[in-house]
Structures are given as C-alpha cells and as structure tokens.
Amino acid sequence: MKESKIKNFSQSKIENRKSKIRIGIIGGTFNPIHYGHLLAAEEARQRFDLHEVIFVPCARPPHKNQPDIAGPEDRYKMTCLAISSNKYFKASDIEIKRGGVSYSEDTLREFKKIYGEEAELYFIIGADASAELDTWKNVEKLPQLCQFIAVNRPGYNLKPTNFTHILEIPDVDISSTVIRARIKQGKSIKYLLPEEVENYIYEQKLYGIASR
C-alpha cells in the first residue's frame, strides 16, 4: 500500500510537470528571416519539448543600427510566410504594435500575461546575442521570466551562464547581412531562405533591388 502511494505521488509530480505549457520565443530583426532562424527554432522545439515556438520580429532593435532595415510590417509578413508550413510555429506582432525600441523584458512580461505565470518560457538566441546578454536592459530580471537557449553559430564561442542552455545544431553559415549583400550585388539568394520569402523580397523590391 505504501509503495502504491509513493508511486502515485511520483507519477502525479511528473504529470504536473508535463502539463505545464512550454513556449519557445525567438525574437530578432528578421531582416530577412532565413533557414538559420528556422533550423534553430525547430531544433529547440524538439530538444526542449516545446508546445510551440513564437517568432517575434522587433519594431526597432536596441542593439543594431541598420540603414537597410526593412519596415516592421514587411519583416512580419516575411516571417509569416517563412513559418507557414510548420504547425508548431507562430508569428507575433506584439513588439511592432507596441512600437519604439524593443526590449526583451517587456515582451516576456506580456507573454506571461497571455499564457499565465505558470507557463515556462524559453528564449531562443544565437551565440552572437548570447555574448551581448550583459548589455541587455534589466538582464538580471530575465531569469525570473524565462530560460535561455543559446544556439551555436559559426565564428562564435558559446559560454554558458547560470541561466543558459546550450543547443548545438548543424552549422548553417547563413546571415541576414550576407543575404542583403547578395541581393545588392545581384547574386542569387535561392536556398538561403524559403522561396516564399525570396519572392516577397523581389515583389516588394526590398533591400535596394529593382528586379531579379
């Protein structure tokens, strides 16, 4: 009888842990979104058993000064196109609607309100962003709101902190900067990002290109 009670209590604890909703959040400029972003999100979803991953294009990034940044609505539309085939991926315009400089603390608090305080939030960041964590606004408060998943990236060394998980994924040396440069040079960007996003870029004549 005692063994049965202990077993049931243990199972109950496991079930309670599994019942908590686990949400992945991947924020960024997405200027434009590419396969590197999508691979990181999918690997994190599987590795950490996330119920869904939310892509959050920022309104105005606090750490980047890009003269060739596309408008927030264009970046949001490209994000929606890129994730349309994955039922576990969603896009949120929460930062775009809020406007101004986008700070992660504000966004995380809003998602806590949406999903509830018991929801487990996992913030997915690249190795480059992980190296700059100490420059983020109110970074000391973020561990109370989420867990970080730092994803490796060619050319960067990941250094774990007391609130960062390290996620090793296949090396994909793709960056939005390279994609924009190739567009300006008239080079192909096929297979660097989803075809729907590629078509949108040319249709809207983004990044200084007039035609294919």
C-alpha positions as CSV (number, residue, x, y, z in Angstrom):
1,M,0.0,0.0,0.0
2,K,2.8,2.4,0.9
3,E,4.6,1.6,-2.3
4,S,1.5,2.3,-4.3
5,K,1.0,5.7,-2.6
6,I,4.6,6.7,-3.3
7,K,4.4,5.6,-6.9
8,N,1.1,7.6,-7.5
9,F,2.6,10.7,-5.9
10,S,5.7,10.4,-8.1
11,Q,3.6,10.0,-11.2
12,S,1.5,13.0,-10.2
13,K,4.6,15.2,-10.0
14,I,5.6,14.1,-13.5
15,E,2.2,14.7,-14.9
16,N,2.1,18.2,-13.4
17,R,5.4,19.0,-14.9
18,K,4.4,17.7,-18.3
19,S,1.1,19.6,-18.1
20,K,2.9,23.0,-17.9
21,I,2.9,24.7,-21.2
22,R,6.4,25.3,-22.6
23,I,6.7,28.2,-25.1
24,G,9.7,29.0,-27.2
25,I,10.3,32.6,-28.2
26,I,12.7,33.6,-30.8
27,G,13.0,37.4,-31.3
28,G,15.0,39.3,-33.8
29,T,15.1,41.8,-36.6
30,F,14.5,39.0,-39.2
31,N,15.9,41.3,-41.9
32,P,15.1,38.9,-43.6
33,I,14.3,35.7,-41.9
34,H,16.2,32.7,-43.2
35,Y,16.8,29.0,-42.8
36,G,19.2,29.5,-40.0
37,H,16.5,31.0,-37.9
38,L,14.1,28.2,-38.8
39,L,16.5,25.4,-38.0
40,A,17.4,26.9,-34.6
41,A,13.7,27.1,-33.7
42,E,12.9,23.6,-34.8
43,E,15.9,22.1,-33.1
44,A,15.0,23.9,-29.9
45,R,11.3,22.8,-30.2
46,Q,12.3,19.2,-30.3
47,R,15.2,19.2,-27.8
48,F,13.1,21.0,-25.1
49,D,9.7,19.5,-26.0
50,L,8.2,22.9,-26.6
51,H,4.5,23.1,-27.4
52,E,5.1,25.9,-29.9
53,V,7.7,28.5,-30.9
54,I,6.7,32.1,-31.4
55,F,8.7,34.3,-33.8
56,V,8.7,37.9,-32.7
57,P,10.0,40.5,-35.2
58,C,11.1,43.6,-33.3
59,A,9.8,47.1,-34.1
60,R,13.2,48.7,-33.6
61,P,16.2,46.8,-32.4
62,P,18.1,48.4,-29.5
63,H,21.5,46.8,-30.4
64,K,21.5,47.3,-34.2
65,N,21.9,50.3,-36.4
66,Q,21.0,49.1,-39.9
67,P,20.4,51.6,-42.6
68,D,18.9,49.0,-44.9
69,I,16.4,47.6,-42.4
70,A,13.1,46.7,-44.0
71,G,9.9,48.1,-42.4
72,P,8.4,46.2,-39.5
73,E,5.3,45.2,-41.4
74,D,7.4,43.7,-44.3
75,R,9.6,41.8,-41.8
76,Y,6.5,40.5,-40.1
77,K,4.9,39.3,-43.4
78,M,8.1,37.6,-44.4
79,T,8.2,35.8,-41.0
80,C,4.6,34.6,-41.5
81,L,5.5,33.3,-45.0
82,A,8.6,31.5,-43.7
83,I,6.8,29.6,-40.9
84,S,3.5,28.8,-42.7
85,S,4.4,25.1,-43.3
86,N,5.2,24.3,-39.6
87,K,2.1,23.9,-37.4
88,Y,4.2,24.4,-34.3
89,F,5.5,27.8,-35.4
90,K,3.6,31.1,-34.8
91,A,4.4,34.8,-35.5
92,S,3.6,37.6,-33.2
93,D,3.5,41.3,-34.0
94,I,3.4,42.2,-30.3
95,E,6.5,44.3,-30.5
96,I,5.5,46.0,-33.7
97,K,2.2,47.0,-32.2
98,R,3.9,48.3,-29.1
99,G,6.3,50.4,-31.2
100,G,9.5,52.1,-30.2
101,V,12.7,50.3,-29.1
102,S,12.0,46.6,-28.5
103,Y,13.2,45.3,-25.1
104,S,13.0,41.6,-24.3
105,E,11.9,42.1,-20.7
106,D,8.7,43.9,-21.8
107,T,7.9,41.2,-24.4
108,L,8.5,38.4,-21.9
109,R,6.2,40.0,-19.3
110,E,3.4,40.3,-22.0
111,F,3.7,36.7,-22.9
112,K,3.5,35.8,-19.2
113,K,0.2,37.6,-19.1
114,I,-1.0,35.8,-22.2
115,Y,0.0,32.3,-21.3
116,G,-0.1,32.6,-17.5
117,E,2.5,32.8,-14.8
118,E,2.9,29.0,-14.7
119,A,3.9,28.9,-18.4
120,E,7.6,28.1,-19.0
121,L,9.1,30.5,-21.5
122,Y,12.3,29.6,-23.3
123,F,14.0,32.5,-25.1
124,I,16.0,31.2,-28.1
125,I,19.0,33.3,-29.0
126,G,22.0,32.9,-31.2
127,A,25.6,32.8,-30.0
128,D,26.2,36.4,-31.1
129,A,23.3,37.6,-29.0
130,S,24.3,35.4,-26.1
131,A,27.7,37.2,-26.0
132,E,25.9,40.5,-25.5
133,L,23.5,39.4,-22.8
134,D,25.1,41.6,-20.2
135,T,24.3,44.7,-22.2
136,W,20.5,43.9,-22.3
137,K,18.1,46.1,-20.3
138,N,17.4,44.7,-16.8
139,V,19.2,41.5,-17.7
140,E,19.3,40.5,-14.1
141,K,15.5,40.2,-14.1
142,L,15.2,38.0,-17.1
143,P,15.9,34.6,-15.4
144,Q,12.8,35.2,-13.4
145,L,10.8,35.3,-16.6
146,C,12.4,32.7,-18.9
147,Q,15.2,30.3,-19.5
148,F,17.6,31.0,-22.3
149,I,18.5,28.6,-25.1
150,A,21.8,29.7,-26.7
151,V,22.3,28.2,-30.2
152,N,25.8,27.8,-31.7
153,R,26.8,29.8,-34.7
154,P,29.9,29.6,-36.9
155,G,32.5,32.0,-35.7
156,Y,31.2,32.3,-32.1
157,N,32.1,30.5,-29.0
158,L,29.2,29.8,-26.7
159,K,29.9,30.5,-23.0
160,P,27.2,29.0,-20.7
161,T,25.8,31.2,-17.9
162,N,23.8,30.2,-14.9
163,F,20.6,30.6,-16.8
164,T,21.5,29.4,-20.3
165,H,21.0,26.1,-22.0
166,I,23.5,25.3,-24.8
167,L,22.0,23.9,-28.0
168,E,24.3,22.5,-30.7
169,I,22.8,22.4,-34.1
170,P,24.3,21.6,-37.5
171,D,26.4,24.6,-38.7
172,V,24.5,26.7,-41.1
173,D,26.6,29.7,-42.1
174,I,23.7,32.0,-43.2
175,S,23.1,35.5,-42.1
176,S,20.7,38.2,-43.0
177,T,23.6,40.5,-43.6
178,V,25.0,38.2,-46.3
179,I,21.6,37.8,-47.9
180,R,21.1,41.6,-48.2
181,A,24.6,42.0,-49.6
182,R,24.0,39.3,-52.2
183,I,20.7,41.0,-53.2
184,K,22.5,44.3,-53.8
185,Q,25.2,42.5,-55.8
186,G,22.6,40.8,-58.0
187,K,23.6,37.4,-56.7
188,S,21.2,34.5,-56.1
189,I,19.7,34.1,-52.6
190,K,17.9,30.8,-53.5
191,Y,18.2,28.1,-50.9
192,L,19.3,30.6,-48.2
193,L,15.7,31.3,-47.2
194,P,12.2,30.0,-48.0
195,E,11.1,30.6,-51.6
196,E,8.0,32.5,-50.4
197,V,10.3,35.0,-48.6
198,E,12.5,35.3,-51.7
199,N,9.5,36.0,-53.9
200,Y,8.2,38.6,-51.4
201,I,11.6,40.4,-51.3
202,Y,11.6,40.8,-55.1
203,E,7.9,41.6,-55.4
204,Q,8.3,44.4,-52.8
205,K,11.7,45.5,-54.1
206,L,13.3,45.3,-50.7
207,Y,17.0,45.9,-50.0
208,G,17.7,48.0,-53.0
209,I,16.8,45.6,-55.7
210,A,14.6,46.5,-58.6
211,S,14.2,43.1,-60.3
212,R,15.6,39.6,-60.4
